[in-house]
Amino acid sequence: MEVETRFRAMGTDVYVVVVGGSLRMVDLARDFIDDLEARWSRFRLTSEVSLLNLMAGRTVRVSSQTLSLVQRALEGARLTGGRFYPTVLGDVIRAGYDRSFELLTEEPPGGASALRTGFMGIVVDEAGSMVSLPDGVGFDPGGVGKGYAADLLVQELLSRGATGVCANVGGDLRVEGEAPGGAAWMIAIAHPFRSTPAASVGLRAGGVATSMRTRRTWGPADDRRHHLIDPASGEPARSGLASVSVVAAEGWLAEVVAKAAFMAGPTDGLGLLASIGVEGVLIDDAGSAHPSTGFGRFTERTETRRHTV
């Protein structure tokens, strides 16, 4: 049996396909993602992430899911040499992303925020499930939260009896187990400038994520902004790239490396993928594709149903 569902959560579209499960899996998926959103959304004053930001400078007890999210965000920052930066919340707000994306307007961007960056000062006490942010620092789970949500949802549904799951949370995708028809899961990678895919990849298990500057934009025509903030400048990144898509073992890692490679630009971005041991494709501002050395082993020309990231 195969079931699928689409819904809105975490400020984005969520698409889930479950193989070998019951119709009850649909409700389980919605409830699971809703619970993570309640813990992680920076737009909910009662979330654990909002509490961490409000209580910066003090220690806060958090759930195991939030603790693991913070740990992965910190690991991503270390792996990428700080090109992925989980504490750019102040810069994101100053760029105008100060409310849920669907509520943004064409007004000139530039929200007020005194928050500064500084992930090196975050303290995690795994035994006590405690996290402490440095005073004045804001944590924004952003994309890594969506990638990790996809990872956790796949694990949860497999533990409930599914034989295969594809979870796509706003373009951060994770697959595991049996795919419909018994073949590999087919994923279409979106192109930043055209409706046809940039590539299609086949996976038995793993994560795929795309960071794209043309996907989430706001502000007036003469000052369009996007959500990919360069931690070096505090401004929306201008690296010569329009998108980066990464294939990795897990969704959170694919998201982290895609964002970091976007900051690095075409040449250094490919070098970053190689140093971490993942594959992907970078598309520059002219629309030209720059695949990593091993990306070709994931590409698949067979026409079948695909899940887009």
Summary of the structure (lengths in Angstrom):
residues: 309
radius of gyration: 18.6
end to end distance: 24.5
largest distance: 53.9
contacts: 1098
relative contact order: 0.15
helix: 34%
strand: 27%
